[in-house]
Amino acid sequence: MKKLSYLCLGLSGLTTLHNPCAVAAAETGKNDIRKPNIVLLLTDDQGYGDIRCYGNPDVNTPNLDRLAAEGTRFTDFYAGAAVSTASRAGLLTGRYAERVGTPGVLSDNSDKGIRPGEFTLADYLKQNNYATGMVGKWHLGCQPQYMPVRHGFTEFFGLPYSMDMWPFHPQPSHQYKPLPLYNNEEVVEYNPQVDRMTTRLTERAVKFIKDHKDEPFFLYFPYTQPHVPLGVSDKFKGKSGHGLYADVLMEIDWSVGQVMKTLKDNGLDENTIVIFTSDNGPWLSYGNHGGCTLGLREGKGTTFDGGQRVPMIMRMPGTIPAGKVSDQFFSALDITPTLVALTGAEMPRMNAFDGENAWDIMTGNPDSTHKPFYFVNNCKVEAVRDGKWKCVAPHHYRIVTEPGRDGRPGKQINNGAYTGLALFDMETDPYESNNLADKYPEIAADMLKMIMEYQLDIDKAVKAK
């Protein structure tokens, strides 16, 4: 496989796989084995190349690199969508956002959100006796009926939508209201300081772990960074030597270290599944306040790999192989169905998963495979990946013609470019630069047919709602 620039070497030493529910078996008087804790860390607009172990020598991420050394780093993992709201909907429900009512980005004045009949991962785990806490950015609806505490989370501290949806936006599309900071369902502050947000959220996440260390818990920690506006605390300001964006990455890395230290200090790290990923690729129109794709094509808002291929690191000692680098593709749509099956948290439901149980992939089964993954962008199926092949249907897509600088966006043109039918071998051409549709017309035609048939399914789902 053609490697992306600067990819670091995988470490050796696979661990023996076994039942995660038996890890660090905490037996009660009834001989019950404690279920695994789950910590899901999600960054905002972090690019594929924004971690050192993914190949960027200009960022300092020792805690994330250590997480990868103690777990598995996946090179071909896809976010559920190329923008924030849709991606988070897919992550937390295992279903495409078009099915749950959130296909586009929700704003501060949106009256829509995740539908009441949808079950989140928190819903599944809560009914299976997990403590469920969320710290950070929600972005699945800001009206009361859509907020986290109405969708399975017993605790919530954070923001209802992106931090740039506030009165200080440099180029507002409309007059933004004061940005609310919530504690459960109560607004406790307006327009919280950007520079303090990562630290404040980390402190709350650490508190949640300590408060629930004696019971199974699910911590969902979606950071507000490195989405603009960038902000970093004094302890990291100017420390990277590579600008504010790299400073922000250092603080996120510090935060991951604080979470891991808390798990270890409380004897929880052996029986906790830790997942680190990003909601989509970098927002390229912000230039030096946006991230790095390591040469992957395009960025946030597109279904080329720069928009949806994101970092994914998973760790659970003795269960998820240590030091492994896996190029087996899977997606954020698989996270919820996998964890639901793993914890026995199924419940009667009418809502079928679009993702699948990917535990074999996560635990390094060499014979693991994945069904085709469809790239859906605001109700349009634009591509599909099946094995090594990715087929792109003809469509217009977003381009950036003039990157911005220092917090101000540049020139971004929606539908500014067009691609015809394209076929890429993702093993030899992860940059999607060599169109093989003419060389392999039958493969391209068959995969385009798959896209068209799946489009009918998405259309039906949208109309049914």
C-alpha angles and dihedrals in degrees: 000000000000106000124226115245116291095355107175122235119264117243123240131238120080115207125224112267121229144150108306091211088065095052111116086353107220101198122195128204087275091055091244115158114228116246117241119270116235127215115184114189115191125182124202118242094341110160129229090253098048097100124069096229088055089061111274111124092186096069127074110218108149095155094051090045089052090049088055092047090052093043141015127298115207118208099189105046120137131207113231091249140356097252134055107253097042092044093052092047090055093046095051099039105029087231134103112267090239088069095049098047101257109095095142137040113287119221134205090268097047117127093196134080145144108331119254092237094060120099119218126203086258090056091053094047096042092059087050092060099264123144104235122204134171126196120180139014120005108177097172097107133324101213114101095255092056100047124114097259088059091052106054105290116121091191131035132176118169149051130324094221143355118325093234089066092088138101094273098061107139094222108019120194087206139352105294121214122231108288111248125218111206134208101194102310097337124094105228100173143007126223096002116206110273094211092059100044101092092048094046093049091047092052090052092047091052090050092052091053092049093046093053102033092118096057136044110277142185116209116190108192112180107178122218090221150116084024112103134296088062117212134172134179122249092258091068103026109125092353099116097060088218103083138272096304091057089046089055091051089052091055093048088051090050089052092053088051091053091052092049092046090052091051092050095043089055096045093248106113096087092057099039128094107216118196124185123186144129131251095232143329127296125295097243096187088073093064111194090015090057130075140252130265096189088235098313111147119271123329146235114000095032133088094224111109094264087065100046112015103094139166116282124183124171129186135186115141115239093008109054108047116255120234094006125142112202127194094187107122124230135144147232088260086072097057098079098042090047095051093042090055093042094053097038090241097143118141132181107280143164092207113092118206120247089200125064140222101279098176092121089057092046093050095047103253102172091212095054119125136176133223117242115295118216123211106219120186117188094326095321122108102219104168146358133210119208116173109313094341127091118187119196119201120219109275146135117256143187121272135183114224099173119024116218127230141222097002100321118107122238128214114311120176119199110214087009096140138033134216126195123210109315136182123195133187099221093194094062099022113036088158092067091229103128113065109207097179092111093046094049104027095159093055090046092049094048093049093046087054089053089053093049093048092049089049088061089054092050091046090053091050092050093048092046091060 
